[in-house]
Amino acid sequence: MKNKFEQLLDSNDFSDYCVLLVEDDEIICMSLEDRLRIEQIPVRVVYDAAGARKELEKGGIDLVVTDIRLPDGTGIQLFTDMSLHFPGIPVILMTAYGDVSDAVTLVKAGALDYLTKPFDISDFINKLQHHLSCIADTRLALGNAGADNNRFKAGSGRLGKSAAMRKIERLVARLAESDSSVLLTGESGVGKEVVASLIHNNSLRAERPMIKVNCAALSSNLIESELFGHEKGAFTGATQQRIGRFEQAQGGTIFLDEIAEVSPDIQVKLLRVLQEREIERVGGMQPIPLDIRIIAATQVVLEKSIRNNEFRSDLYWRLNVIHVDIPPLRERQEDIVYLARLFVSELANKTGGTIKGLSKEAESQLRSMPFPGNVRELKNIIERAVALCDSPWIGVNDLLIQDNGAQEISTTTLRQSIEQTERKAINKALAENDGIINQAADSLGISRKSLWEKMKRYEIEK
């Protein structure tokens, strides 16, 4: 049985959604409003930015379509205001030919799409329905909202706005009624634990516990007892029975982070758990049945560990039923400013401070940074900036402040250093791979698209 969001995707029924149309031209406004109502897409209509803000404050808006020129301001100002006060609500811009460059700039900054006037109303409807379907995908993926940091509001797009992260959200949605084991891979800091929590919170086990275990943090002589528990008297110091992490997760999910760090003997025991769905406590004789879902994560390339006889291939295939590889932040640059704005809004609301957002210069600086620490590094930078910024808008210097209050390096020097390093690495990779883009991209560890974009930015020819 399909849920209401899956039915919506199949039927193009968007009657549960509401579009806010911001347009001061009465003829265009009436034409679009009439067609939306014919398509049974609920719509609210306003004629200026002030009216748009009032409707947004009322709530219930799923998508905003706005002209880039308004009587009391611009769509640019409205978009900036929404990014600060209503993050996560997608925006489509309508623009005359002469303002296309402004629309493109806003799309790069996080707007969903733009339309150039005059446009065919049928094309407008098709584009709108496509984007509403994407929003439905996200709501399906994030449907179980909650209060903690890993329980996202439906449609919030918390993982990001890039195609890669939207694809992961759709995959999470399809896992809702599955108990298959999941293997999450990706560099440190990309958000593997966040995705694991999303999988659990979107599943039928959401009301049961999710137990998180950092395998790398457990010493080799304690990990067996931590995972499986022990009976009283099982070993010296075992003065009472202990319930292990697997039993604590009964009915819910266990998340085994840094799974590559467990020793070979523990790998054997984990394999038995996956095969038999039961455990025995240390010193115990009675098998204990388990009703759990297992999610594992690693930043290690397990295929290489298998070749080096460091990880069991049979355990790998038991864990790798569903594989989710999370790309590094540098390969999804459209997520950088989008996530930074979300973090600023969250932290500002939490601390009750006067921070309004990021300056344009600060956002430009963030886009130019390589983020070897990925999303975790970005969030730490924003957290530090919110804590130490003494003006309403976070500037470039706030992003670079260290804990001792000293500026790390000048903006120009940092940007030039990053660009010089990237340019040098790209030229070297192209030379070593005879100008073959796919091979050069593989050697750099980035996608072919990312390499093309960087070559265009730095005016590098094959």
VOROZA-636743 format. One line per field, with one value per residue (C-alpha): residue in one letter; x, y, z; residue number from 0. Coordinates in pm, 1 decimal. Layout:
N
resn = [A; ...]
u = [X; ...]
v = [Y; ...]
w = [Z; ...]
resi = [NUM; ...]
***
This chain:
462
resn = [M; K; N; K; F; E; Q; L; L; D; S; N; D; F; S; D; Y; C; V; L; L; V; E; D; D; E; I; I; C; M; S; L; E; D; R; L; R; I; E; Q; I; P; V; R; V; V; Y; D; A; A; G; A; R; K; E; L; E; K; G; G; I; D; L; V; V; T; D; I; R; L; P; D; G; T; G; I; Q; L; F; T; D; M; S; L; H; F; P; G; I; P; V; I; L; M; T; A; Y; G; D; V; S; D; A; V; T; L; V; K; A; G; A; L; D; Y; L; T; K; P; F; D; I; S; D; F; I; N; K; L; Q; H; H; L; S; C; I; A; D; T; R; L; A; L; G; N; A; G; A; D; N; N; R; F; K; A; G; S; G; R; L; G; K; S; A; A; M; R; K; I; E; R; L; V; A; R; L; A; E; S; D; S; S; V; L; L; T; G; E; S; G; V; G; K; E; V; V; A; S; L; I; H; N; N; S; L; R; A; E; R; P; M; I; K; V; N; C; A; A; L; S; S; N; L; I; E; S; E; L; F; G; H; E; K; G; A; F; T; G; A; T; Q; Q; R; I; G; R; F; E; Q; A; Q; G; G; T; I; F; L; D; E; I; A; E; V; S; P; D; I; Q; V; K; L; L; R; V; L; Q; E; R; E; I; E; R; V; G; G; M; Q; P; I; P; L; D; I; R; I; I; A; A; T; Q; V; V; L; E; K; S; I; R; N; N; E; F; R; S; D; L; Y; W; R; L; N; V; I; H; V; D; I; P; P; L; R; E; R; Q; E; D; I; V; Y; L; A; R; L; F; V; S; E; L; A; N; K; T; G; G; T; I; K; G; L; S; K; E; A; E; S; Q; L; R; S; M; P; F; P; G; N; V; R; E; L; K; N; I; I; E; R; A; V; A; L; C; D; S; P; W; I; G; V; N; D; L; L; I; Q; D; N; G; A; Q; E; I; S; T; T; T; L; R; Q; S; I; E; Q; T; E; R; K; A; I; N; K; A; L; A; E; N; D; G; I; I; N; Q; A; A; D; S; L; G; I; S; R; K; S; L; W; E; K; M; K; R; Y; E; I; E; K]
u = [0.0; 147.4; 142.2; -7.4; 319.7; 389.3; 32.0; 88.3; 397.2; 203.9; -106.7; 26.8; -226.9; -80.4; -395.2; -216.3; 39.8; 17.7; 202.4; 257.4; 246.9; 410.0; 341.1; 236.3; 119.4; -253.6; -293.5; -5.5; -121.7; -479.0; -365.5; -131.1; -379.9; -657.9; -438.1; -313.2; -668.9; -761.1; -471.0; -609.1; -291.5; -383.3; -244.8; -225.4; -171.0; 0.8; 129.5; 438.5; 714.2; 531.8; 230.1; 457.1; 613.7; 269.5; 162.3; 487.5; 437.6; 94.2; 262.0; 146.6; 348.0; 531.0; 672.0; 713.6; 697.8; 800.9; 874.7; 1227.2; 1096.1; 833.7; 673.7; 828.9; 1162.0; 1304.1; 1279.8; 1644.3; 1558.4; 1263.1; 1481.5; 1745.9; 1480.4; 1334.4; 1679.9; 1712.4; 1361.3; 1197.7; 1484.4; 1385.4; 1095.9; 1191.5; 1177.9; 1120.2; 1194.6; 1016.9; 1234.0; 1251.0; 1534.8; 1743.2; 1742.7; 1847.0; 2193.8; 2035.9; 1819.2; 2119.4; 2306.4; 2015.1; 1991.7; 2360.5; 2285.6; 2009.8; 1697.1; 1523.3; 1482.0; 1390.0; 1161.9; 1225.8; 926.6; 735.7; 685.9; 424.6; 181.7; 193.0; 571.3; 523.7; 283.6; 510.9; 807.8; 598.9; 467.9; 819.2; 946.0; 642.7; 721.4; 1076.4; 935.8; 709.2; 1014.5; 1180.3; 870.7; 845.4; 1208.3; 1173.2; 818.5; 872.9; 949.0; 1061.4; 1222.7; 1590.6; 1858.9; 1833.4; 1454.1; 1397.2; 1075.5; 908.5; 1031.2; 1311.8; 1577.6; 1817.4; 2060.1; 2113.1; 1974.1; 2219.5; 2103.8; 2324.9; 2163.4; 1811.3; 1883.8; 1986.4; 1664.6; 1460.7; 1651.7; 1581.3; 1213.0; 1216.4; 1377.1; 1087.5; 930.2; 1250.4; 1467.4; 1763.5; 2110.0; 2260.3; 2626.2; 2707.2; 3039.2; 3207.6; 3478.3; 3483.8; 3235.2; 3006.8; 2707.7; 2692.8; 2544.7; 2287.1; 2177.2; 2166.6; 1935.8; 1718.0; 1684.2; 1579.1; 1341.5; 1172.2; 1128.8; 862.9; 1107.2; 1109.2; 936.8; 1190.5; 1549.7; 1839.4; 2166.0; 2484.0; 2820.3; 3154.6; 3356.2; 3684.0; 3629.3; 3592.6; 3904.5; 3959.6; 3914.4; 3583.5; 3408.4; 3264.0; 3104.5; 2984.0; 2818.3; 2684.6; 2670.9; 2792.8; 2665.1; 2759.8; 3093.6; 3181.3; 3524.8; 3714.0; 3525.4; 3193.2; 3005.6; 2664.4; 2486.7; 2529.0; 2289.8; 2488.8; 2421.4; 2250.7; 1994.3; 1947.3; 1849.8; 1584.7; 1296.3; 1489.1; 1815.9; 2183.1; 2431.5; 2785.4; 3009.0; 3370.1; 3290.6; 3630.5; 3802.1; 3666.6; 3907.6; 3886.4; 3741.6; 3464.1; 3398.6; 3325.6; 3075.0; 2909.3; 2874.5; 2688.5; 2456.7; 2372.2; 2319.8; 2132.6; 1977.4; 2072.7; 2351.1; 2497.1; 2618.5; 2979.5; 2970.2; 2615.5; 2484.9; 2140.5; 2095.5; 1897.8; 1686.8; 1721.2; 1465.3; 1679.5; 1797.5; 2173.7; 2329.9; 2708.0; 2933.8; 3296.9; 3529.4; 3758.4; 3739.6; 3635.3; 3711.6; 4075.9; 4062.7; 3929.7; 4218.6; 4459.3; 4289.4; 4184.2; 3807.5; 3602.2; 3438.8; 3141.8; 3071.7; 3103.6; 2837.1; 2606.3; 2633.9; 2630.0; 2269.4; 2189.8; 2490.3; 2469.4; 2782.8; 2776.9; 2987.7; 3223.8; 3105.8; 3358.2; 3175.0; 2835.7; 2918.9; 2555.1; 2505.3; 2771.8; 2586.8; 2250.9; 2364.3; 2553.7; 2234.1; 2044.5; 2314.7; 2318.3; 1939.2; 1937.0; 2219.4; 2088.7; 1745.2; 1898.0; 2119.5; 1863.2; 2125.4; 2091.2; 2265.8; 2065.3; 2277.8; 2587.9; 2718.1; 2757.7; 3134.6; 3119.1; 2907.3; 3151.6; 3436.6; 3261.5; 3212.4; 3585.7; 3692.2; 3787.6; 3633.4; 3851.8; 3641.5; 3320.8; 2986.0; 3125.6; 3392.2; 3133.6; 2911.0; 3203.7; 3300.9; 2945.0; 2909.4; 3229.2; 3124.7; 2780.6; 2938.1; 3202.1; 3039.8; 2960.4; 2746.7; 2414.1; 2584.3; 2862.9; 3158.3; 3466.2; 3681.1; 3428.9; 3469.3; 3845.8; 3864.2; 4050.2; 3976.9; 4257.1; 4088.8; 4358.2; 4278.6; 4417.9; 4515.2; 4407.5; 4108.3; 4296.7; 4583.6; 4348.9; 4147.9; 4459.4; 4619.5; 4315.3; 4290.3; 4662.3; 4655.5; 4350.1; 4483.8; 4819.1; 4654.7; 4421.7; 4702.1; 4913.0; 4626.0; 4547.6; 4912.4; 4949.6; 4632.0; 4698.4; 4408.5; 4147.9; 3883.7; 3737.7; 4079.2; 4192.7; 3873.1; 3921.7; 4280.6; 4167.5; 3883.3; 3613.7; 3333.9; 3375.2; 3125.6; 3320.1; 3642.0; 3479.7; 3345.5; 3685.2; 3859.5; 3611.8; 3658.0; 4037.9; 4034.8; 4227.6; 4229.4; 4299.9]
v = [0.0; 333.7; 624.1; 961.1; 1106.3; 809.1; 833.0; 1202.1; 1131.2; 882.6; 1095.6; 1453.0; 1547.1; 1852.5; 1955.9; 1928.0; 2189.0; 2566.7; 2796.8; 3164.5; 3375.7; 3720.0; 3927.8; 4292.0; 4255.9; 4188.2; 4022.8; 3779.3; 3721.6; 3638.0; 3407.0; 3209.7; 3199.6; 3068.7; 2798.1; 2686.1; 2652.5; 2452.0; 2220.6; 2201.8; 2346.4; 2570.0; 2921.2; 3243.6; 3564.2; 3884.9; 4181.2; 4291.7; 4180.2; 4308.3; 4093.3; 3794.7; 3829.7; 3843.5; 3522.0; 3348.6; 3441.6; 3276.1; 2950.4; 2671.8; 2784.5; 2507.1; 2696.5; 3064.2; 3193.4; 3559.1; 3824.4; 3957.9; 4316.6; 4419.7; 4754.8; 4770.6; 4606.1; 4312.5; 3939.7; 3941.0; 4114.8; 3881.8; 3575.7; 3702.8; 3766.2; 3418.2; 3258.4; 3412.6; 3381.9; 3102.7; 2868.3; 2555.6; 2708.9; 2680.0; 2988.6; 3009.6; 3347.0; 3508.0; 3754.7; 3967.3; 3893.0; 4184.3; 4049.5; 3692.4; 3744.4; 3836.7; 3524.0; 3303.4; 3454.8; 3373.1; 3016.5; 2973.6; 3115.5; 2862.5; 2960.1; 2663.1; 2781.7; 3075.1; 3147.3; 3411.6; 3622.7; 3583.1; 3211.2; 2958.5; 2884.3; 2511.2; 2518.1; 2704.5; 2437.8; 2151.8; 2308.6; 2378.1; 2022.6; 1886.8; 2090.0; 2002.3; 1636.3; 1695.0; 1858.9; 1557.4; 1331.4; 1526.1; 1518.6; 1146.1; 1108.0; 1332.7; 1243.1; 1147.1; 1479.0; 1504.2; 1735.0; 1640.3; 1757.9; 1449.7; 1452.4; 1694.9; 1873.7; 1741.8; 1923.4; 2101.3; 1980.1; 1954.1; 1724.8; 1983.0; 2103.4; 1928.5; 1651.6; 1404.5; 1472.6; 1478.5; 1136.1; 1012.6; 1153.5; 962.7; 643.8; 691.8; 722.7; 389.6; 226.1; 325.4; -18.6; -219.4; -384.3; -439.3; -367.9; -40.0; 49.6; 422.1; 530.2; 866.0; 1087.0; 1196.8; 1473.2; 1424.3; 1337.5; 958.6; 965.8; 1222.2; 998.6; 696.8; 886.4; 990.5; 628.2; 524.5; 816.6; 752.6; 380.1; 171.2; 144.1; 519.5; 489.2; 235.0; 314.5; 394.5; 291.1; 449.1; 277.4; 429.8; 112.6; 304.8; 444.8; 104.7; -76.3; -427.1; -589.0; -410.0; -409.4; -762.1; -685.2; -344.6; -492.6; -823.3; -772.1; -1017.7; -1234.2; -1188.1; -1359.6; -1394.4; -1245.5; -1068.4; -751.8; -869.4; -819.0; -793.5; -872.3; -618.1; -560.7; -491.2; -239.8; -492.5; -578.7; -209.2; -158.2; -433.3; -340.6; -45.3; 27.8; -13.4; 216.2; 79.6; 372.2; 314.1; -52.1; -104.1; -61.7; -379.4; -668.6; -993.3; -1193.3; -938.4; -942.1; -1313.9; -1249.4; -966.9; -1199.5; -1448.1; -1174.1; -1077.5; -1439.4; -1573.0; -1253.7; -1359.1; -1299.9; -1460.9; -1251.1; -1303.9; -1594.3; -1681.2; -2004.4; -1897.3; -1741.7; -1414.7; -1344.1; -994.4; -780.5; -493.2; -310.9; -273.3; 35.4; 48.2; 331.7; 379.4; 628.4; 340.2; 181.1; -165.1; -329.0; -235.0; -362.3; -694.8; -722.2; -655.1; -922.9; -658.2; -699.4; -1010.6; -1021.6; -1224.1; -960.8; -688.4; -847.1; -899.0; -529.1; -399.2; -488.5; -120.7; 101.0; 479.4; 672.3; 1033.1; 1267.6; 1519.9; 1878.7; 2002.1; 1798.8; 1956.3; 2322.9; 2426.0; 2284.7; 2500.4; 2831.7; 2654.9; 2456.9; 2753.2; 2960.3; 2680.8; 2652.8; 3030.8; 3037.1; 2741.3; 2872.7; 3229.2; 3108.0; 2877.9; 3146.3; 3423.3; 3651.3; 3933.7; 3760.4; 3811.9; 3606.8; 3590.6; 3883.3; 3834.5; 3847.1; 3575.4; 3352.6; 3405.8; 3311.8; 2990.8; 2889.1; 2919.3; 2701.1; 2333.2; 2199.5; 1893.6; 1841.3; 1853.5; 1946.6; 1904.8; 2166.5; 2401.5; 2374.3; 2437.0; 2748.4; 2880.8; 2799.1; 2987.4; 3281.1; 3308.8; 3297.6; 3562.5; 3793.7; 4134.6; 4267.8; 4157.3; 4016.7; 3758.2; 3886.0; 3725.6; 3804.0; 3629.6; 3309.5; 3316.0; 3406.4; 3153.0; 3078.0; 3313.5; 3596.2; 3627.1; 3621.8; 3312.1; 3457.6; 3737.5; 3674.8; 3742.3; 3512.8; 3227.8; 3247.7; 3273.7; 2981.7; 2760.4; 2855.7; 2806.9; 2465.0; 2351.8; 2487.1; 2314.4; 1982.1; 1992.3; 2071.4; 1791.0; 1538.4; 1632.7; 1601.2; 1262.0; 1133.2; 1271.7; 1515.3; 1239.2; 1402.3; 1086.4; 955.6; 1295.3; 1331.9; 983.6; 1061.5; 1383.0; 1206.3; 1432.5; 1389.3; 1458.6; 1746.2; 1905.5; 1885.3; 2050.5; 2330.4; 2391.1; 2388.9; 2648.0; 2862.1; 2856.9; 2875.8; 2549.7; 2377.2; 2009.8]
w = [0.0; -107.1; 133.2; 38.6; -87.9; -315.1; -444.5; -509.2; -716.1; -928.0; -978.1; -1004.8; -736.7; -566.1; -381.4; -44.9; -152.0; -166.5; -406.6; -323.8; -642.9; -615.0; -928.6; -972.5; -1334.7; -1298.3; -1639.6; -1585.2; -1229.7; -1331.1; -1610.1; -1386.0; -1097.7; -1322.4; -1469.6; -1127.0; -1005.1; -1318.5; -1236.0; -878.0; -730.6; -433.2; -477.2; -278.8; -473.9; -358.8; -555.8; -363.8; -125.7; 182.5; 98.7; 40.4; 384.9; 548.7; 373.4; 462.6; 828.0; 817.9; 719.6; 491.5; 187.1; 2.5; -295.0; -387.3; -745.3; -759.2; -1017.7; -982.8; -1003.0; -746.4; -661.1; -313.0; -381.0; -574.0; -582.7; -479.7; -152.6; -96.8; -160.0; 83.0; 346.4; 297.2; 325.7; 670.7; 809.9; 605.1; 508.6; 319.2; 119.2; -250.8; -474.6; -852.0; -1012.6; -1305.5; -1491.0; -1803.3; -2043.2; -1915.8; -1559.9; -1640.5; -1492.1; -1156.7; -1169.8; -1249.8; -954.9; -723.0; -852.1; -770.9; -425.5; -362.6; -557.4; -718.2; -1077.9; -1300.1; -1596.7; -1860.6; -1966.4; -2184.8; -2121.9; -2226.3; -1941.4; -2017.5; -1979.5; -1652.3; -1523.7; -1630.2; -1453.7; -1144.3; -1128.4; -1170.2; -875.8; -663.2; -731.7; -606.7; -294.0; -250.2; -278.7; 0.1; 219.5; 171.0; 272.2; 573.0; 664.2; 1028.5; 1193.8; 1554.6; 1803.8; 1813.4; 1572.4; 1353.8; 1318.1; 1036.3; 950.0; 639.0; 331.8; 515.5; 272.1; 566.0; 383.7; 109.4; -221.3; -454.1; -685.0; -498.6; -161.0; -303.9; -451.5; -107.2; 41.3; -218.3; -138.6; 232.0; 145.1; -35.2; 269.2; 496.5; 514.2; 471.6; 737.0; 503.2; 637.4; 515.5; 460.6; 459.9; 311.5; 266.5; 406.4; 768.6; 834.9; 533.7; 751.2; 770.8; 1121.5; 1010.8; 722.6; 955.5; 1191.7; 899.9; 786.9; 1138.3; 1192.7; 858.6; 923.9; 1093.4; 1386.4; 1448.7; 1788.4; 1909.8; 2019.7; 1791.8; 1959.3; 1821.6; 1865.3; 1767.1; 1712.7; 1695.0; 2044.9; 2212.4; 2330.5; 2197.5; 2540.3; 2605.8; 2269.5; 2298.8; 2634.0; 2507.4; 2201.4; 2333.8; 2710.1; 2973.5; 3254.9; 3618.3; 3686.9; 3317.2; 3386.4; 3662.7; 3750.5; 3606.5; 3932.4; 3767.9; 3443.9; 3164.8; 2874.3; 2556.7; 2280.3; 2053.9; 2321.0; 2399.9; 2034.2; 2049.1; 1819.2; 1679.3; 1500.4; 1588.0; 1414.3; 1398.9; 1308.2; 1196.4; 1133.0; 965.7; 1303.5; 1465.5; 1512.0; 1310.7; 1602.6; 1653.5; 1278.3; 1307.6; 1587.2; 1390.3; 1091.9; 1311.3; 1435.8; 1078.2; 972.5; 1273.7; 1414.4; 1763.7; 2017.0; 2326.3; 2616.7; 2722.4; 2967.4; 2862.9; 2713.1; 2594.6; 2246.3; 2256.8; 1943.5; 1796.4; 1618.3; 1494.1; 1186.3; 1137.2; 980.0; 949.6; 837.8; 745.2; 580.7; 480.6; 135.5; 252.6; -82.5; -27.0; 332.6; 202.4; -43.9; 243.1; 458.4; 710.2; 665.2; 598.7; 257.3; 388.1; 654.8; 392.1; 172.2; 470.6; 559.6; 204.4; 115.5; 61.0; -12.1; 32.7; -64.3; 55.1; -160.2; 1.0; 35.1; -223.3; -489.4; -409.9; -383.9; -418.2; -67.3; 100.4; 134.2; 161.3; 467.3; 610.4; 609.8; 782.5; 1049.8; 1105.0; 1142.8; 1383.3; 1599.0; 1605.0; 1715.1; 1975.2; 2129.1; 2098.7; 1946.7; 1694.3; 1402.5; 1081.7; 846.1; 629.3; 427.6; 51.6; 98.1; 363.7; 139.5; -145.8; 88.5; 193.3; -170.0; -231.4; 61.5; 9.3; 335.2; 394.8; 709.5; 502.8; 663.7; 1015.1; 940.0; 787.7; 1092.9; 1329.1; 1132.6; 1147.8; 1516.4; 1595.3; 1378.8; 1541.9; 1886.9; 1817.0; 1560.4; 1711.4; 1425.1; 1270.7; 961.8; 968.8; 767.8; 616.9; 921.3; 1148.1; 947.0; 994.1; 1363.2; 1574.7; 1938.7; 2045.3; 1857.8; 1593.0; 1223.3; 1059.0; 719.1; 492.2; 265.0; -54.7; 41.9; 137.6; -182.5; -397.3; -215.1; -275.7; -641.7; -703.8; -539.2; -737.3; -1066.1; -1014.1; -921.5; -1224.1; -1469.6; -1322.7; -1342.8; -1704.1; -1801.5; -1634.4; -1800.5; -2150.4; -2121.7; -2073.5; -1853.0; -1695.7; -1591.7; -1463.1; -1257.9; -1108.9; -1011.8; -842.7; -661.4; -806.3; -1058.1; -1428.4; -1399.1; -1113.4; -1313.8; -1616.4; -1396.0; -1236.0; -1574.9; -1698.5; -1387.1; -1414.4; -1797.8; -1828.6; -2166.2; -2229.1]
resi = [0; 1; 2; 3; 4; 5; 6; 7; 8; 9; 10; 11; 12; 13; 14; 15; 16; 17; 18; 19; 20; 21; 22; 23; 24; 25; 26; 27; 28; 29; 30; 31; 32; 33; 34; 35; 36; 37; 38; 39; 40; 41; 42; 43; 44; 45; 46; 47; 48; 49; 50; 51; 52; 53; 54; 55; 56; 57; 58; 59; 60; 61; 62; 63; 64; 65; 66; 67; 68; 69; 70; 71; 72; 73; 74; 75; 76; 77; 78; 79; 80; 81; 82; 83; 84; 85; 86; 87; 88; 89; 90; 91; 92; 93; 94; 95; 96; 97; 98; 99; 100; 101; 102; 103; 104; 105; 106; 107; 108; 109; 110; 111; 112; 113; 114; 115; 116; 117; 118; 119; 120; 121; 122; 123; 124; 125; 126; 127; 128; 129; 130; 131; 132; 133; 134; 135; 136; 137; 138; 139; 140; 141; 142; 143; 144; 145; 146; 147; 148; 149; 150; 151; 152; 153; 154; 155; 156; 157; 158; 159; 160; 161; 162; 163; 164; 165; 166; 167; 168; 169; 170; 171; 172; 173; 174; 175; 176; 177; 178; 179; 180; 181; 182; 183; 184; 185; 186; 187; 188; 189; 190; 191; 192; 193; 194; 195; 196; 197; 198; 199; 200; 201; 202; 203; 204; 205; 206; 207; 208; 209; 210; 211; 212; 213; 214; 215; 216; 217; 218; 219; 220; 221; 222; 223; 224; 225; 226; 227; 228; 229; 230; 231; 232; 233; 234; 235; 236; 237; 238; 239; 240; 241; 242; 243; 244; 245; 246; 247; 248; 249; 250; 251; 252; 253; 254; 255; 256; 257; 258; 259; 260; 261; 262; 263; 264; 265; 266; 267; 268; 269; 270; 271; 272; 273; 274; 275; 276; 277; 278; 279; 280; 281; 282; 283; 284; 285; 286; 287; 288; 289; 290; 291; 292; 293; 294; 295; 296; 297; 298; 299; 300; 301; 302; 303; 304; 305; 306; 307; 308; 309; 310; 311; 312; 313; 314; 315; 316; 317; 318; 319; 320; 321; 322; 323; 324; 325; 326; 327; 328; 329; 330; 331; 332; 333; 334; 335; 336; 337; 338; 339; 340; 341; 342; 343; 344; 345; 346; 347; 348; 349; 350; 351; 352; 353; 354; 355; 356; 357; 358; 359; 360; 361; 362; 363; 364; 365; 366; 367; 368; 369; 370; 371; 372; 373; 374; 375; 376; 377; 378; 379; 380; 381; 382; 383; 384; 385; 386; 387; 388; 389; 390; 391; 392; 393; 394; 395; 396; 397; 398; 399; 400; 401; 402; 403; 404; 405; 406; 407; 408; 409; 410; 411; 412; 413; 414; 415; 416; 417; 418; 419; 420; 421; 422; 423; 424; 425; 426; 427; 428; 429; 430; 431; 432; 433; 434; 435; 436; 437; 438; 439; 440; 441; 442; 443; 444; 445; 446; 447; 448; 449; 450; 451; 452; 453; 454; 455; 456; 457; 458; 459; 460; 461]
***
